[in-house]
């Protein structure tokens, strides 16, 4: 997470260059704090994306700080896979276990 400029708003480093937005915006799923602890991002939604940023509407009480890692789900895999030649595959705790090569 890059910025928490005001209560209710967070900005992440994920944009149209990274994930598709044509069939729906990315969905924030989980946050991993600098301590390594993870928590679901309930009631958090992406309201907009531009080339390099996602704008999240968050509850002011949501524990989300600059430097936290946010995991997103994608709305449509095909239009995301064509943006990446290699995609990391992670296990449930976020550890990269392999790299998948795409052919689009």
Secondary structure as UniProt FT lines:
FT   STRAND          3..6
FT   TURN            7..8
FT   STRAND          9..12
FT   TURN            16..18
FT   TURN            22..23
FT   STRAND          27..32
FT   TURN            34..35
FT   STRAND          38..40
FT   TURN            42..43
FT   STRAND          45..49
FT   STRAND          54..57
FT   TURN            60..61
FT   TURN            66..67
FT   STRAND          69..73
FT   HELIX           78..81
FT   TURN            82..83
FT   STRAND          86..90
FT   TURN            92..93
FT   STRAND          96..101
//
